[in-house]
Amino acid sequence: MTIVEAARAITGGVDTHLDVHVAAALDPVGGVLGVESFPTTPKGYRSLVSWLGSFGTITKVGVEGTGTYGAGLTRFMRRGGIEVIEVTRPNREERRRQGKSDPVDAIEAARAALSGRAKATAKGRDGEVEAIRVLLVAKRSARVARIRALVQIRNLTLTGPDRLRTRLRDLSSDTLAGNAARLRPRRGDPVEFATSVALSTLGRRVLALEEEVARLDELLEQLVVSVAPELLKVYGVGVDSAAVLLTTAGDNPERLRSEAAFARLCGVAPLPASSGKTNRHRLSRGGDRQANQALWRIVMTRMALEPRTREYVERRTKGGLSKREVIRVLKRYVAREVYRYLPRP
């Protein structure tokens, strides 16, 4: 009689860094099989997965920093069909007991995945939603720089020579940059010349940033329509809000097991805070704050323009809720509605 030994199930853990990833392999009962370091290159990723596979069948891998240093490794393992678990916080009790080191952190990441303490599937970063995310990063940067340049133009105008202050003082923000860009500095008074140069430079910078934002908006709209066209039909959801909410869900929104999980990810799920005879809930201060802000914008639009929402707000206000509490409830309702329109595989 031949006895065939079943392949051993292996759980991995990775402590990620800029140049080197430290990996640990655990057996099914949590025993440490080995700890090894690998470079953060495609060849290093292949070596890491091959090393884990040498102990048995890889079931799942807990990775710290799947959205930062571990993003490349996460993409590589997902393409290979390996389940990647996002480990967001090290075990503080274990860190106090054993100290801080990369091997200890890698082992703890593996144990968090094995025990179920960490159970969130890592966000996918290998599709059109990831393309939306990187465009949003560039757009936010351009908008912040534009606002900063406009403030600088306004400040230089208020403190500048009389001729420039008279010409630019009463202009709106929409026309200020264009008028500043059209200034033609002339030699003469050194302060007026330098101020004209500074204002025209900042004005041209604002106009260039506005062109960048317009181009990015065009690309974002194309991607959002391609990924989730139905989401844009939800009342109050524009391209920006849809892009943020899609980015929060990731390229694999199926990892969100329910609309309640999505609401918690957006920071709009109330948390129980009951004790003894007191039965209450409190505001969740976690979650993705950008997604929370996107839901707030949708709610504000509905409260201003949608008759059904305005009637609801009036009814709940008369029932004793404050405006802030009504907004919290509406954000939770909107999260439930948005979840239905997230793309599915």
C-alpha positions as CSV (number, residue, x, y, z in Angstrom):
1,M,0.0,0.0,0.0
2,T,1.4,3.4,-1.1
3,I,0.9,6.3,1.2
4,V,0.8,9.7,-0.6
5,E,1.6,12.6,1.7
6,A,-0.6,15.6,1.1
7,A,1.1,18.9,0.3
8,R,1.6,21.0,3.4
9,A,-0.5,24.3,3.5
10,I,1.8,27.3,3.9
11,T,0.9,30.8,5.1
12,G,3.3,33.5,4.3
13,G,4.0,36.9,5.8
14,V,5.9,39.8,4.3
15,D,7.3,42.9,6.0
16,T,7.8,45.4,3.1
17,H,10.4,48.1,2.6
18,L,11.8,50.3,-0.1
19,D,14.7,48.0,-1.2
20,V,14.2,44.7,0.6
21,H,11.1,42.6,1.5
22,V,11.5,40.2,4.5
23,A,9.3,37.1,4.2
24,A,8.3,34.4,6.7
25,A,6.7,31.0,6.1
26,L,4.5,29.2,8.6
27,D,3.1,25.7,8.7
28,P,-0.7,25.0,9.4
29,V,-0.2,25.2,13.2
30,G,1.8,28.4,13.2
31,G,5.3,27.0,13.3
32,V,8.0,29.1,11.7
33,L,9.6,27.3,8.7
34,G,11.9,30.0,7.7
35,V,12.6,33.7,7.3
36,E,14.4,35.2,4.2
37,S,15.0,38.6,2.6
38,F,14.4,39.4,-1.1
39,P,15.0,42.5,-3.3
40,T,12.1,44.6,-4.4
41,T,12.4,43.7,-8.1
42,P,10.4,41.4,-10.4
43,K,13.2,38.8,-10.0
44,G,13.0,39.2,-6.2
45,Y,9.2,38.7,-6.3
46,R,9.7,35.5,-8.2
47,S,12.3,34.3,-5.8
48,L,10.1,35.1,-2.8
49,V,7.1,33.2,-4.2
50,S,9.3,30.3,-5.2
51,W,10.9,30.2,-1.7
52,L,7.5,30.1,-0.1
53,G,6.3,27.4,-2.5
54,S,9.3,25.2,-1.6
55,F,7.8,24.5,1.8
56,G,4.4,23.4,0.4
57,T,1.2,24.9,-1.1
58,I,0.8,28.6,-0.6
59,T,-2.7,29.3,0.8
60,K,-2.4,33.0,1.6
61,V,0.2,35.6,2.3
62,G,-0.2,38.5,4.8
63,V,1.5,41.6,3.5
64,E,2.1,44.9,5.3
65,G,1.8,48.0,3.2
66,T,0.0,46.6,0.2
67,G,-0.7,50.1,-1.0
68,T,2.8,51.5,-0.5
69,Y,6.0,49.5,-0.5
70,G,4.2,46.2,-1.0
71,A,2.1,47.3,-4.0
72,G,4.4,45.7,-6.6
73,L,4.6,42.4,-4.7
74,T,0.9,42.4,-4.2
75,R,0.2,42.8,-7.9
76,F,2.7,40.0,-8.7
77,M,1.1,37.5,-6.3
78,R,-2.4,38.4,-7.4
79,R,-1.5,37.7,-11.0
80,G,-0.2,34.3,-9.8
81,G,-3.5,33.5,-8.1
82,I,-2.2,33.8,-4.6
83,E,-4.6,35.3,-2.0
84,V,-3.0,38.4,-0.5
85,I,-4.3,39.5,3.0
86,E,-3.7,43.1,4.0
87,V,-2.1,43.4,7.3
88,T,-2.7,47.0,8.5
89,R,-1.3,47.0,12.1
90,P,1.3,44.9,13.8
91,N,0.5,43.1,17.0
92,R,1.6,45.6,19.7
93,E,1.6,43.1,22.5
94,E,3.9,40.8,20.5
95,R,6.1,43.8,19.6
96,R,6.4,44.8,23.3
97,R,7.3,41.3,24.2
98,Q,9.8,40.4,21.4
99,G,11.0,43.8,20.3
100,K,11.0,45.3,16.8
101,S,12.7,43.7,13.9
102,D,11.9,42.9,10.3
103,P,11.8,39.1,10.8
104,V,9.5,39.5,13.8
105,D,7.2,41.7,11.8
106,A,7.2,39.2,8.9
107,I,6.3,36.4,11.2
108,E,3.6,38.5,12.9
109,A,2.1,39.3,9.5
110,A,1.9,35.6,8.6
111,R,0.3,34.8,12.0
112,A,-2.2,37.6,11.5
113,A,-3.3,36.1,8.2
114,L,-3.2,32.5,9.5
115,S,-5.3,33.2,12.6
116,G,-7.8,35.4,10.8
117,R,-6.9,38.5,12.9
118,A,-6.2,40.1,9.5
119,K,-8.8,39.1,7.0
120,A,-9.2,41.9,4.5
121,T,-8.3,41.0,1.0
122,A,-5.8,43.4,-0.4
123,K,-7.1,46.0,-2.8
124,G,-6.3,45.2,-6.5
125,R,-4.0,47.7,-8.2
126,D,-3.8,46.3,-11.6
127,G,-6.7,47.7,-13.7
128,E,-8.6,50.7,-14.8
129,V,-9.4,51.8,-11.2
130,E,-5.7,52.0,-10.4
131,A,-5.4,54.2,-13.5
132,I,-8.2,56.4,-12.0
133,R,-6.4,56.6,-8.7
134,V,-3.1,57.9,-10.2
135,L,-4.9,60.5,-12.3
136,L,-6.7,61.7,-9.1
137,V,-3.3,62.1,-7.4
138,A,-2.1,64.3,-10.2
139,K,-5.4,66.3,-10.3
140,R,-5.4,66.9,-6.6
141,S,-1.8,68.1,-6.8
142,A,-2.6,70.5,-9.6
143,R,-5.6,71.9,-7.9
144,V,-3.7,72.5,-4.6
145,A,-0.9,74.2,-6.6
146,R,-3.4,76.4,-8.5
147,I,-5.1,77.5,-5.3
148,R,-1.7,78.3,-3.7
149,A,-0.7,80.3,-6.8
150,L,-3.9,82.3,-6.8
151,V,-3.5,83.2,-3.1
152,Q,0.0,84.3,-3.8
153,I,-1.2,86.5,-6.7
154,R,-3.9,88.0,-4.4
155,N,-1.4,88.7,-1.7
156,L,1.2,90.3,-4.0
157,T,-1.6,92.5,-5.5
158,L,-2.7,93.7,-2.0
159,T,0.9,94.7,-1.0
160,G,2.2,95.7,-4.4
161,P,2.6,99.2,-6.1
162,D,-0.6,101.3,-6.6
163,R,-0.7,100.8,-10.4
164,L,-0.8,97.0,-10.1
165,R,-3.1,97.0,-7.1
166,T,-5.6,99.2,-9.0
167,R,-5.5,97.0,-12.0
168,L,-5.9,93.6,-10.3
169,R,-7.6,94.3,-6.9
170,D,-11.3,93.9,-7.8
171,L,-11.0,91.0,-10.2
172,S,-12.6,87.7,-9.5
173,S,-10.6,84.5,-9.1
174,D,-11.7,83.4,-12.6
175,T,-10.2,86.4,-14.3
176,L,-7.3,87.2,-11.9
177,A,-4.8,84.8,-13.3
178,G,-5.5,85.7,-16.9
179,N,-5.0,89.4,-16.3
180,A,-1.9,88.8,-14.2
181,A,-0.4,86.6,-17.0
182,R,-0.9,89.5,-19.5
183,L,1.2,91.9,-17.5
184,R,4.2,93.2,-19.4
185,P,7.0,94.1,-16.9
186,R,8.9,97.3,-17.7
187,R,12.2,98.4,-16.4
188,G,12.1,101.4,-14.1
189,D,11.0,101.1,-10.5
190,P,12.6,97.9,-9.2
191,V,9.7,97.0,-6.9
192,E,7.1,97.4,-9.6
193,F,9.2,95.6,-12.1
194,A,9.8,92.6,-9.8
195,T,6.2,92.5,-8.7
196,S,5.0,92.5,-12.3
197,V,7.4,89.6,-13.2
198,A,6.2,87.6,-10.1
199,L,2.5,88.2,-11.0
200,S,2.8,87.3,-14.6
201,T,4.8,84.2,-13.7
202,L,2.2,83.1,-11.2
203,G,-0.6,83.9,-13.7
204,R,0.9,81.8,-16.4
205,R,1.4,79.0,-13.9
206,V,-2.3,79.1,-12.9
207,L,-3.4,79.0,-16.6
208,A,-1.1,76.0,-17.2
209,L,-2.4,74.2,-14.1
210,E,-6.0,74.8,-15.3
211,E,-5.1,73.2,-18.6
212,E,-3.7,70.2,-16.7
213,V,-6.8,69.8,-14.7
214,A,-9.0,70.0,-17.8
215,R,-7.0,67.3,-19.5
216,L,-7.0,65.1,-16.4
217,D,-10.8,65.6,-16.1
218,E,-11.2,64.4,-19.6
219,L,-9.2,61.2,-19.0
220,L,-11.0,60.6,-15.7
221,E,-14.4,60.8,-17.3
222,Q,-13.5,58.3,-20.0
223,L,-12.2,55.8,-17.4
224,V,-15.2,56.2,-15.0
225,V,-17.7,55.8,-17.9
226,S,-15.8,52.6,-19.0
227,V,-15.6,51.1,-15.5
228,A,-19.0,52.0,-13.9
229,P,-21.4,53.9,-16.3
230,E,-24.4,53.2,-14.1
231,L,-22.7,54.8,-11.1
232,L,-22.9,58.2,-12.8
233,K,-26.6,57.9,-13.1
234,V,-27.0,58.0,-9.3
235,Y,-28.4,61.4,-8.2
236,G,-25.6,63.7,-7.1
237,V,-22.7,61.5,-8.2
238,G,-20.4,63.3,-10.6
239,V,-17.1,62.2,-12.2
240,D,-15.0,63.2,-9.2
241,S,-17.1,61.5,-6.6
242,A,-17.5,58.4,-8.7
243,A,-13.7,58.3,-9.2
244,V,-13.0,58.6,-5.5
245,L,-15.6,55.9,-4.6
246,L,-14.3,53.5,-7.2
247,T,-10.7,54.0,-6.0
248,T,-11.8,53.2,-2.4
249,A,-13.4,49.9,-3.6
250,G,-10.4,49.0,-5.8
251,D,-10.1,46.9,-8.9
252,N,-11.5,44.0,-7.0
253,P,-14.7,45.3,-5.3
254,E,-15.8,41.7,-4.8
255,R,-13.5,41.7,-1.8
256,L,-16.2,43.8,-0.1
257,R,-18.6,41.1,1.2
258,S,-21.6,43.4,1.8
259,E,-22.7,47.0,1.6
260,A,-22.1,47.2,5.3
261,A,-18.4,46.5,4.6
262,F,-18.3,49.2,2.0
263,A,-19.9,51.7,4.4
264,R,-17.4,50.9,7.1
265,L,-14.6,51.3,4.5
266,C,-16.0,54.8,3.8
267,G,-16.2,55.6,7.5
268,V,-20.0,56.0,7.6
269,A,-21.0,52.8,9.5
270,P,-22.0,53.6,13.1
271,L,-20.0,51.7,15.7
272,P,-21.7,50.2,18.8
273,A,-20.9,52.1,22.0
274,S,-23.3,50.4,24.5
275,S,-22.6,49.6,28.1
276,G,-24.9,48.4,30.8
277,K,-28.4,49.9,30.3
278,T,-27.1,52.4,27.7
279,N,-27.7,51.3,24.2
280,R,-26.2,53.7,21.6
281,H,-23.9,54.0,18.6
282,R,-21.1,56.5,17.9
283,L,-19.6,58.0,14.7
284,S,-17.0,55.9,13.0
285,R,-13.8,58.0,12.6
286,G,-12.0,55.4,10.6
287,G,-12.3,54.5,6.9
288,D,-11.2,56.4,3.8
289,R,-11.7,60.1,4.5
290,Q,-11.7,61.0,0.8
291,A,-14.6,58.5,0.2
292,N,-16.3,60.0,3.2
293,Q,-16.0,63.5,1.7
294,A,-17.3,62.2,-1.6
295,L,-20.4,60.9,0.1
296,W,-20.8,64.2,2.0
297,R,-20.8,66.1,-1.4
298,I,-23.5,63.8,-2.8
299,V,-25.6,64.3,0.3
300,M,-25.2,68.1,0.2
301,T,-26.3,68.1,-3.5
302,R,-29.3,66.0,-2.7
303,M,-30.3,68.2,0.3
304,A,-30.1,71.2,-1.9
305,L,-31.8,69.9,-5.0
306,E,-33.6,66.6,-4.6
307,P,-37.2,67.0,-3.3
308,R,-37.3,63.5,-1.8
309,T,-34.2,64.2,0.3
310,R,-35.4,67.6,1.4
311,E,-38.7,66.1,2.6
312,Y,-36.7,63.4,4.5
313,V,-34.5,66.0,6.1
314,E,-37.5,68.1,7.2
315,R,-39.3,65.0,8.6
316,R,-36.3,63.8,10.6
317,T,-35.5,67.3,11.9
318,K,-39.0,67.6,13.2
319,G,-38.5,64.2,14.8
320,G,-35.6,65.6,17.0
321,L,-32.5,64.9,15.0
322,S,-29.9,67.6,14.4
323,K,-28.8,68.5,10.9
324,R,-25.5,66.8,11.5
325,E,-27.2,63.6,12.6
326,V,-29.4,63.6,9.5
327,I,-26.3,64.0,7.3
328,R,-24.7,61.0,9.0
329,V,-27.8,58.9,8.3
330,L,-28.0,60.1,4.7
331,K,-24.3,59.3,4.0
332,R,-25.0,55.7,5.2
333,Y,-28.0,55.5,2.8
334,V,-25.9,56.8,-0.1
335,A,-23.1,54.3,0.6
336,R,-25.7,51.5,0.4
337,E,-27.0,52.8,-2.9
338,V,-23.5,53.3,-4.4
339,Y,-22.5,49.8,-3.4
340,R,-25.1,48.4,-5.8
341,Y,-23.5,50.1,-8.8
342,L,-19.9,49.1,-8.1
343,P,-18.5,46.9,-10.9
344,R,-18.6,43.2,-10.4
345,P,-16.4,40.5,-12.1
